[in-house]
Amino acid sequence: MPKVKTNSSAKKRFKLTGTGKIKRKSAFKSHILTKKTTKQKRNLTHTALVSDGDTGNVKRMLAIGK
């Protein structure tokens, strides 16, 4: 069997927690920030967990066993 390749874009965007959950960064924080309020930008700073529905797809991209 050949090696399973990790998706390069996924390995830059996601990190595993100690319990095996997947962390992600909030979207809408990269550009066009002038029209967003300070409160909105502050709340987008925090990381979140990948939802249960998407966890399988992300684990497949990261070549992690389910």
N, C-alpha and C positions, 0 to 999 in steps of 0.2 A: 504494500500500500504506500502511495506517495504521502509526503507530509501535507498537512492541512495548512493552507496559508491564511494568515490573519488579515482582515481587511485593513489597509493602511489608514484610511480616514477614520475608521471606528476606534483604532487603538490610540489616536490622538484626542478623541472626543470623550471617551468613557474611561472611568477608573473603577476598580473593584473595591468594595469595603471589606472589612475583616470578616463579616458574616456572609459574604458572597453576593450581596446586593450590588447594583451597578449605579454609580453616581454619574450625573450629567450636569452641564452648565445650563443656565437659563438662556433662552433665545432672546433676540431683540435688544442686545446690549452692545453690539459691535459698531454701529454707525447710525447716523441720523439721530443723534442724542439731543440736539438743541430743542426739539419740540416736545421731548419727554420731560415730565416733572422730576424734580430731585427725588421725591418719594418713590416714584416709579423706578427710577434708575437704581436707587438704593435697594429696593426689593428684588430687582433682577440680578443683583450681585450674588445672592446666595445660590448654592448648589442644591439640586433636587435629586430624587431617585427616579430611575426609569420606571414607567408604569408596568403593571403586571402583564398587560397585553403585548407590550413591546419587548419584554425581557427575553423571550425566546429568539427573536430576530437579532437582537444585539449580541446575545451569547453565541449565536451561529456566526456572526461576523467576527467576533473575537476568538472563535475556535475554542470555546469553553464547553465542556460537557454539561448537559442538563442535569 
